[in-house]
Amino acid sequence: MSQCYYCGGEQVEQSTTFVYEDEDQFWVVRNVPALLFTRCGEKEYTQDVTHRMLTLFKQPPRPREILHVPAYELVAA
């Protein structure tokens, strides 16, 4: 395992949820294997996992579920 260059936290293997935005469409992929830094929460993905997600986005199967998510906008005062 390695340490984060910025926070010094240890890196651990953990499943996470990956969220990707493409124009007005959002993709949510659950149970993605990731390497997570314990202090800052930064996530890294192996080349294999990245390749699998890119393949998924190119030819997506039928989703397991459709999520209805409220969207907010933070306007600078």
Secondary structure, DSSP 8 states (H G I E B T S, - for coil): --B-TTT--BEEEEEEEEEEEETTEEEEEEEEEEEEETTT--EE--HHHHHHHHHHHHS----S-------------
